C-alpha cells in the first residue's frame, strides 16, 4: 500500500491566527489542509491517508472531510506533544490501516499545499528504487554555514545544495523502527523525518519538487500561497478565453 501520513498537529502560533490553527485557515473558500489532501485524493497510486491532528479539532476536521468529499482518509488520530510524536502516532495508524501489508508512507505537512500529483508519484517511485524520498527545493541563493559567533565556516556548492521539504517518504517498517529506537533513547523532538533517518545511518535520496512547495507558517506564507493560487486561476481563465476565440 501507499499511505499518506499527514501531520496537522500545529496550533499556528507564528501565524497569529487567533483561535484557528493554521491548517484550518481558508484560502479560496477552502481550508489549507483540504487543498493539501486533494492532491492525495486525486492520485491513483495513493491507497489511503491517515491524519495526525490537534485533538480538539478532530471533529471539525471530520466535518471538512465529509464536506469536501475526501474519501481516502481512513483514520484521524490525535497528535503528540511534539512534531516527532505526532508523526509517530500517524505512523502507528498507518500500520493499522496497512493490515500488515508492506507499505510506503508519504509523510507530509498539512500546511504544505502547493505540491502536485506528479510529486507524490515521484516519491513512491524513489522509495521503491532507493528506499527513501526526500522532496527537495532548488537553492537559488548561496548557502553559508556559520559557527556560534556568526562567523562563516563553510560555503557549500550551490549546485549541490538543496532545501529539504516534504513529502518525506519511506518504507513504513523502516521509519517506524527508527522512531521506536529514537524514543527508546529518549529522543522525541527531531526536527523532521529526514534528520531522524539520517542520524541513524540511512542513506537518503532526494527528489526535486516544485519551487513553490512552501510550508504555510507565517502570514507572509499565507499571502504568498493566495497569490500563487490567484495566478493559477487567472492562467486558467486566460486559457479558456484564448481557446474560446478559436
N, C-alpha and C positions, 0 to 999 in steps of 0.2 A: 504493500500500500504506500501511497504518497500522502502524507498528512501535514497540513498547515498547522503550526503551533503559534497562535497569535498572542502576543503579550500586550495586554491592555490594563496593566495594573497601576499605572501612574495616576497621580492626582493633579498634575499640571501646575505646580507651584510657580514655575518660571513663566507660565503663560499669563498669570494674573487674571484667570478666568472666573473669579469669584467662586461660586459653588459648583461649577460644572467641570468635571475632569476634561482635559483637552481632547481626548478621543471622542467625546460626545458633542463637541462644538460643531456647528453646521456651516458648511460652505456649499453654495449652490443647492440649498434646500435639502442637504443630506449630511448626516454626521460623518466626521472624518473616518471613523472606523468602518463605516459602511462603504465608503469609497475604496478603502483597502480590501475589505472582504470580497467585493465584487470581482476583483481580479482572480481570486482563488475560486470563486463560484463559477466563473466562465471558463477556466482552464480545464479541459477534459482529462488531463493527467492527474489532477488533484482529486483524490478519492474521498477525503474527509478533512474537517477542520475542527480543532479544539481551541478554546479561548480561555486564557487566564485573566480574570477581570477583578477590579475593585469590588469587594464583597457586596457593599450596599447598593451597587449599581447593576448587579446581575439581573434583577427583574426588569429594569429599564432596557438593558441590552437585549434580553429575550423578546421584549416587545418590538424592538427595532428589527431583529432578525425576521420576525413574522411580517412586519410591515413591508420590508424591502425584499421579501422572498429569498432570503439567504438560507438555502436548504441543506448545504453540505456540513453545517456546524452540528457535530454530534454530541459535543459536551462543552459546557461552560463551568469552569471551576474558579474558586476564589484564589486570588493572588497571594503571594507570601510577603514577608517583611522586607525583602529586597528584590531587585530585579532578577537575580540569580535564582532565588527561591520561587519566585512567580513562574519563571520558565520551567523549573523543576516540576512544579505542580502541573503545568501544561504537558510536560513530557510523560508524567505518570498517567494523565488522562489519555494521551496518545497511545500508550501501551495497552490500556484497556480497550480502546477503540480498535487497535490492530488485531486483537484476539490472538496474539502470538505469531502473526504473520510477519516475516522480515519486511521492515518498513523504512522508508526515508522520511525524515521530518524536515520541514522548511520553517525555521524559527524566524518570526517576523514581528516588527513593531506595529501595533495597531494604528500608530500615528505616523506611518511612513506609507502614504497612499499613492505616491507618484511613481508607481512601478509599471510593469507590463506583464501580460500573459507569457510572452516570449522569455522574459527573465526567469519566471518560475520554471519553465521547461528547461532552460539552460542550467538552472540549479540542480534539477533532477538528473539530467544527463551527466553533469560533473560528478555528482555523488556516485553514480553507477560506475564511472570511469576512474575516478581518483579517490573516492571515499569521503569527499567533502566539497563544499562550495561556499566560498565567502564572497558575497557580492561586493564589488569594489567600485570606486569612483576615480576617474582620471584626475590627476593633480594638475592644476593649471598654473600654480604658482610654486615658487621654491619653498621647500620644507627645510627647517633647521631643527636640530636637537640641541637643547640648552641644558646647562647644569643648574644647581640650586641658586646660583648667583646671577643667573640670566646671561651667562657667557656661552657663546656658541661652541659646542663641542664637535658637531658634525653637520655637514650639508649633504644629505643623501641625493643621489641622482634623481632628478625629477622624472626622467624616463622610466625608472624602475620603481617609483613611489606610487602608492595608491592610498585612498581613504577607504577603510573598511566600513561597509554599510550593512544592509540586510535586504533579502533574507540571508541567513547563515544556515547551511543545510548539511545534514549528516545522516549516517545510518542511526536509527533510533537506539539500538543496543549500545553503540559506541558512545554517544553523547550522554545517555543515562548512566553508563558505567563511570564516566568521568565526573559527572555531577555527584554521584554517590561517594566516590573516592575523595573528592574535594570536601564534602561535608563531613566525612569521617575524620578528616584532618583539621576540622574547624574553620574551613574556608567557605563562606556563604555570601560573599558580596563581590564576586567577579564582575568586571565592567560589561563583558559580553561573552557569548559562546566562543567566539574566535580566540579571545585571550585565554579562556579557560582550557580549551582544547590544546592550544599551543604550549601552555605551561605544563601539560602532561605528555609532551613529546609527539603529538600528532602532526603530520605534515598536512598543510592546508593548501587547497587550490583556489585561486582567485577567478572570479567570473565578472567581467566588466558589465556594469549596469548603466542605465540612463543617468546622465549628469544631474538631472533634476530630482533624483531619488533622495529627497531631503526628509529629515525627521522633523515633524511639526512640534517644536518645543517652546519657541518664544513667539511673541506677537509678530516679529519680522517674518518668521517662517510661515505663519498663518496667512499674512498678506501676500507672500511670495506664491504660496500654493493657489490662492484665489486668482492671482494674476495669470498663472500658468493655465489654470482651467478656463479663464476668460479667453485667453489667446487660442486655446484649442477649440473652444466653442465658436469663436469668430472665424477660425480657419474652416470649420465645417460649413458655416453659413456662407462664407465666400465661395467654397467649392460648390455648394448647391446652386448659388447664384450663377456661377460661370457655366455649370452644366445645363442650367435651365435656358441659357441663351442659344445652345446648340440646336 
